[in-house]
């Protein structure tokens, strides 16, 4: 059974639907903070800590921004690796 199927959602049904669309889930924060929830990837990796009252719209915006930043960082890493390989092989850019 996956981690996502073992939880009880900590956010509103609308926010939970947004998470499900992105293969994410939420759980109550483990600290003495009943106002917070932890958003996790389906594998259990912690993605974010949010207030339990976050709107579905704001949650979607945070997820989109995170994906954009991830993609930008991945592309930068690829470009850096290409530059290192070209220098090592003596290929001019």
Buried (B, 14 or more C-beta within 10 A) or exposed (E): EEBBEEBEBBBBEEBBBBBEEBEBBBBBBEEEEEEBBBBBBBEEEEBBEBEBEBBBEBBBEBBEEBEEEEEEEEEEEEEEEEEEEEEEEEEEE
